[in-house]
């Protein structure tokens, strides 16, 4: 599966935003990992630096990561309405 996401072109590896985001979604839904852990897991398996990964994340995944960070108190919580 990961081989489908990273396309080998000579010595360079090309990874695009859509395929990386899809890989994260698949990892989240097929494993018990959350979004942050899935990103770290995929980066470690593919030797991708975590600092370089932001450009490969879709807006929806960034929102999921932000929500997880708030729930874990890594980011300040914003006011929400209780419905």
WORA-V621033 format. One record per backbone hydrogen bond with DSSP energy under -1.0 kcal/mol. NH is the residue of the N-H (numbers start at 1). CO is the residue of the C=O. If there is no record, write none. Layout:
nh:NH co:CO
nh:NH co:CO
//
This chain:
nh:6 co:2
nh:7 co:14
nh:9 co:12
nh:12 co:9
nh:14 co:7
nh:20 co:16
nh:21 co:17
nh:22 co:18
nh:23 co:19
nh:24 co:20
nh:25 co:21
nh:26 co:22
nh:27 co:23
nh:28 co:24
nh:29 co:25
nh:30 co:26
nh:31 co:27
nh:38 co:34
nh:39 co:35
nh:40 co:36
nh:41 co:37
nh:42 co:38
nh:43 co:39
nh:44 co:40
nh:45 co:41
nh:46 co:42
nh:48 co:43
nh:52 co:49
nh:53 co:50
nh:56 co:53
nh:57 co:54
nh:62 co:58
nh:63 co:59
nh:64 co:60
nh:65 co:61
nh:66 co:62
nh:67 co:63
nh:68 co:64
nh:69 co:65
nh:70 co:66
nh:71 co:67
nh:72 co:68
nh:73 co:70
nh:74 co:69
nh:75 co:69
//
